[in-house]
Amino acid sequence: MSLLNGVDHTLIALVFLGLLVGAAEGAYRRAGRTHPSEELRSQVATLQAALLGLLGLLLAFTFAMSSARYDQRRELVVEEADAIGTAWLRAMVLDEPARSGLQELLRRYVDARLGYYEAGANEGAIAEAVDEALAIEADFWRLAVEQAREHPDPIRALLLASLNEVIDLEEERLVALHARVPDAVVLLLLVVALAAIGAVGYSFGLARKRHLAATLILSLLVAAIVFVILDLDRPRRGLITVSQESLYDVRESVRAR
């Protein structure tokens, strides 16, 4: 279980920013108490360039990781909406009362899936929505199996395939929701960022020139990127959320019929 997931990512970014500024200031003051030589300045400049390069690489890697998972969650919403819509259309081939029964279950299922999204970060509401969806899945699968046994034809086989895809996608969305950037990666990013910004501050100290604006801007940019990475990684809260428009469209479609 992620330890950082329970902490607000805005707070993490602000603490991150404070640590970066503190590391730069501490390194600057430490360098101010030394007697720099040209060799030391050259070594620090080389170390600074290497650390900043490593920091850029880690930021790009972590951003790509969180962005890819965000894209996956967004694509799964569209796939789930398409699967439910297909199952609804194929349910029309059933005779009454099975047709109306299955379509009503699918209407309730869409509501349950949207309830799962609308629960936000409320763990109790999330668990309730998941349980409701699982119960409805069991009901519509039982009904479809009974129909397939009574009428073993290709049309009902296709209906079973559609319902199976609906069930699979529900599980895939659950897994995708909990796929996060590991804490170890975030902590490694923090350590490398502190070292890189510290090296920048130390370099300024050796030069006996304080560049406070440059240090603040660099620290702010790094903290902002970390904020966006964590925001992408937490689809239930924050500024960047996964649109459920496709599911809302499906709900409007099935309610109108």
URTATA-V332586 format. One record per residue. N is the residue number from 1. RES is the residue in one letter. PSI is psi in whole degrees, -180 to 180 (999 if undefined). OMEGA is omega in whole degrees, 0 to 359 (none if undefined). Layout:
n->N res->RES psi->PSI omega->OMEGA
n->N res->RES psi->PSI omega->OMEGA
This chain:
n->1 res->M psi->138 omega->181
n->2 res->S psi->128 omega->178
n->3 res->L psi->-34 omega->182
n->4 res->L psi->-20 omega->184
n->5 res->N psi->-30 omega->180
n->6 res->G psi->-5 omega->181
n->7 res->V psi->135 omega->180
n->8 res->D psi->131 omega->185
n->9 res->H psi->-22 omega->174
n->10 res->T psi->-42 omega->178
n->11 res->L psi->-41 omega->179
n->12 res->I psi->-45 omega->181
n->13 res->A psi->-39 omega->180
n->14 res->L psi->-43 omega->176
n->15 res->V psi->-41 omega->178
n->16 res->F psi->-47 omega->180
n->17 res->L psi->-45 omega->179
n->18 res->G psi->-40 omega->179
n->19 res->L psi->-39 omega->180
n->20 res->L psi->-47 omega->179
n->21 res->V psi->-40 omega->179
n->22 res->G psi->-40 omega->179
n->23 res->A psi->-41 omega->180
n->24 res->A psi->-43 omega->181
n->25 res->E psi->-41 omega->179
n->26 res->G psi->-42 omega->179
n->27 res->A psi->-38 omega->179
n->28 res->Y psi->-45 omega->181
n->29 res->R psi->-37 omega->179
n->30 res->R psi->-42 omega->180
n->31 res->A psi->-29 omega->181
n->32 res->G psi->-17 omega->180
n->33 res->R psi->6 omega->180
n->34 res->T psi->167 omega->175
n->35 res->H psi->92 omega->188
n->36 res->P psi->143 omega->172
n->37 res->S psi->168 omega->178
n->38 res->E psi->-35 omega->179
n->39 res->E psi->-42 omega->179
n->40 res->L psi->-43 omega->179
n->41 res->R psi->-42 omega->180
n->42 res->S psi->-42 omega->180
n->43 res->Q psi->-43 omega->180
n->44 res->V psi->-40 omega->179
n->45 res->A psi->-41 omega->178
n->46 res->T psi->-45 omega->179
n->47 res->L psi->-41 omega->180
n->48 res->Q psi->-45 omega->180
n->49 res->A psi->-41 omega->180
n->50 res->A psi->-43 omega->181
n->51 res->L psi->-40 omega->178
n->52 res->L psi->-37 omega->176
n->53 res->G psi->-43 omega->179
n->54 res->L psi->-39 omega->178
n->55 res->L psi->-45 omega->178
n->56 res->G psi->-40 omega->179
n->57 res->L psi->-44 omega->180
n->58 res->L psi->-40 omega->178
n->59 res->L psi->-44 omega->179
n->60 res->A psi->-43 omega->180
n->61 res->F psi->-46 omega->182
n->62 res->T psi->-40 omega->177
n->63 res->F psi->-43 omega->179
n->64 res->A psi->-38 omega->179
n->65 res->M psi->-50 omega->181
n->66 res->S psi->-36 omega->180
n->67 res->S psi->-40 omega->179
n->68 res->A psi->-39 omega->180
n->69 res->R psi->-34 omega->175
n->70 res->Y psi->-45 omega->178
n->71 res->D psi->-38 omega->179
n->72 res->Q psi->-44 omega->179
n->73 res->R psi->-40 omega->180
n->74 res->R psi->-42 omega->179
n->75 res->E psi->-36 omega->181
n->76 res->L psi->-32 omega->176
n->77 res->V psi->-45 omega->180
n->78 res->V psi->-43 omega->180
n->79 res->E psi->-41 omega->180
n->80 res->E psi->-42 omega->179
n->81 res->A psi->-43 omega->179
n->82 res->D psi->-41 omega->181
n->83 res->A psi->-41 omega->179
n->84 res->I psi->-42 omega->178
n->85 res->G psi->-40 omega->178
n->86 res->T psi->-43 omega->179
n->87 res->A psi->-39 omega->179
n->88 res->W psi->-46 omega->181
n->89 res->L psi->-41 omega->180
n->90 res->R psi->-22 omega->177
n->91 res->A psi->-20 omega->181
n->92 res->M psi->-18 omega->181
n->93 res->V psi->-14 omega->182
n->94 res->L psi->155 omega->174
n->95 res->D psi->158 omega->174
n->96 res->E psi->148 omega->3
n->97 res->P psi->3 omega->183
n->98 res->A psi->-38 omega->182
n->99 res->R psi->-52 omega->181
n->100 res->S psi->-38 omega->180
n->101 res->G psi->-45 omega->181
n->102 res->L psi->-40 omega->180
n->103 res->Q psi->-35 omega->176
n->104 res->E psi->-39 omega->176
n->105 res->L psi->-39 omega->178
n->106 res->L psi->-35 omega->174
n->107 res->R psi->-47 omega->179
n->108 res->R psi->-33 omega->181
n->109 res->Y psi->-42 omega->177
n->110 res->V psi->-43 omega->178
n->111 res->D psi->-41 omega->180
n->112 res->A psi->-41 omega->180
n->113 res->R psi->-38 omega->176
n->114 res->L psi->-34 omega->175
n->115 res->G psi->-34 omega->177
n->116 res->Y psi->-40 omega->178
n->117 res->Y psi->-45 omega->185
n->118 res->E psi->-11 omega->178
n->119 res->A psi->-17 omega->179
n->120 res->G psi->-131 omega->181
n->121 res->A psi->11 omega->180
n->122 res->N psi->104 omega->185
n->123 res->E psi->-37 omega->179
n->124 res->G psi->-45 omega->179
n->125 res->A psi->-35 omega->178
n->126 res->I psi->-48 omega->181
n->127 res->A psi->-38 omega->179
n->128 res->E psi->-42 omega->180
n->129 res->A psi->-39 omega->178
n->130 res->V psi->-44 omega->180
n->131 res->D psi->-41 omega->180
n->132 res->E psi->-43 omega->179
n->133 res->A psi->-41 omega->180
n->134 res->L psi->-39 omega->179
n->135 res->A psi->-41 omega->179
n->136 res->I psi->-39 omega->177
n->137 res->E psi->-45 omega->180
n->138 res->A psi->-39 omega->181
n->139 res->D psi->-48 omega->184
n->140 res->F psi->-27 omega->176
n->141 res->W psi->-40 omega->179
n->142 res->R psi->-44 omega->180
n->143 res->L psi->-44 omega->182
n->144 res->A psi->-37 omega->178
n->145 res->V psi->-41 omega->178
n->146 res->E psi->-42 omega->179
n->147 res->Q psi->-39 omega->180
n->148 res->A psi->-33 omega->178
n->149 res->R psi->-38 omega->180
n->150 res->E psi->-34 omega->182
n->151 res->H psi->79 omega->182
n->152 res->P psi->82 omega->180
n->153 res->D psi->165 omega->183
n->154 res->P psi->-31 omega->182
n->155 res->I psi->-46 omega->179
n->156 res->R psi->-28 omega->174
n->157 res->A psi->-40 omega->177
n->158 res->L psi->-37 omega->178
n->159 res->L psi->-44 omega->178
n->160 res->L psi->-40 omega->179
n->161 res->A psi->-41 omega->179
n->162 res->S psi->-44 omega->179
n->163 res->L psi->-36 omega->177
n->164 res->N psi->-38 omega->177
n->165 res->E psi->-38 omega->177
n->166 res->V psi->-46 omega->181
n->167 res->I psi->-43 omega->180
n->168 res->D psi->-41 omega->182
n->169 res->L psi->-32 omega->176
n->170 res->E psi->-43 omega->178
n->171 res->E psi->-39 omega->179
n->172 res->E psi->-37 omega->179
n->173 res->R psi->-36 omega->176
n->174 res->L psi->-45 omega->180
n->175 res->V psi->-44 omega->182
n->176 res->A psi->-33 omega->180
n->177 res->L psi->-35 omega->183
n->178 res->H psi->5 omega->176
n->179 res->A psi->105 omega->185
n->180 res->R psi->163 omega->171
n->181 res->V psi->125 omega->183
n->182 res->P psi->147 omega->178
n->183 res->D psi->-37 omega->182
n->184 res->A psi->-37 omega->180
n->185 res->V psi->-43 omega->179
n->186 res->V psi->-43 omega->180
n->187 res->L psi->-39 omega->176
n->188 res->L psi->-41 omega->178
n->189 res->L psi->-42 omega->179
n->190 res->L psi->-46 omega->182
n->191 res->V psi->-47 omega->181
n->192 res->V psi->-39 omega->179
n->193 res->A psi->-42 omega->178
n->194 res->L psi->-43 omega->180
n->195 res->A psi->-42 omega->182
n->196 res->A psi->-47 omega->180
n->197 res->I psi->-35 omega->176
n->198 res->G psi->-40 omega->178
n->199 res->A psi->-37 omega->177
n->200 res->V psi->-47 omega->178
n->201 res->G psi->-39 omega->180
n->202 res->Y psi->-39 omega->178
n->203 res->S psi->-42 omega->177
n->204 res->F psi->-38 omega->180
n->205 res->G psi->-39 omega->178
n->206 res->L psi->-34 omega->180
n->207 res->A psi->-7 omega->181
n->208 res->R psi->34 omega->178
n->209 res->K psi->119 omega->179
n->210 res->R psi->122 omega->177
n->211 res->H psi->72 omega->186
n->212 res->L psi->-42 omega->182
n->213 res->A psi->-44 omega->180
n->214 res->A psi->-41 omega->179
n->215 res->T psi->-44 omega->180
n->216 res->L psi->-42 omega->180
n->217 res->I psi->-45 omega->180
n->218 res->L psi->-44 omega->179
n->219 res->S psi->-41 omega->180
n->220 res->L psi->-41 omega->179
n->221 res->L psi->-43 omega->179
n->222 res->V psi->-45 omega->179
n->223 res->A psi->-37 omega->179
n->224 res->A psi->-41 omega->179
n->225 res->I psi->-41 omega->177
n->226 res->V psi->-40 omega->177
n->227 res->F psi->-46 omega->180
n->228 res->V psi->-40 omega->178
n->229 res->I psi->-48 omega->181
n->230 res->L psi->-34 omega->178
n->231 res->D psi->-43 omega->176
n->232 res->L psi->-32 omega->185
n->233 res->D psi->-9 omega->183
n->234 res->R psi->83 omega->189
n->235 res->P psi->-15 omega->183
n->236 res->R psi->-8 omega->180
n->237 res->R psi->158 omega->180
n->238 res->G psi->-171 omega->184
n->239 res->L psi->-31 omega->184
n->240 res->I psi->112 omega->181
n->241 res->T psi->162 omega->179
n->242 res->V psi->121 omega->181
n->243 res->S psi->137 omega->177
n->244 res->Q psi->22 omega->186
n->245 res->E psi->-38 omega->181
n->246 res->S psi->-41 omega->179
n->247 res->L psi->-37 omega->176
n->248 res->Y psi->-39 omega->178
n->249 res->D psi->-42 omega->178
n->250 res->V psi->-41 omega->179
n->251 res->R psi->-44 omega->178
n->252 res->E psi->-37 omega->181
n->253 res->S psi->-45 omega->184
n->254 res->V psi->-27 omega->178
n->255 res->R psi->-28 omega->183
n->256 res->A psi->-9 omega->185
n->257 res->R psi->999 omega->none
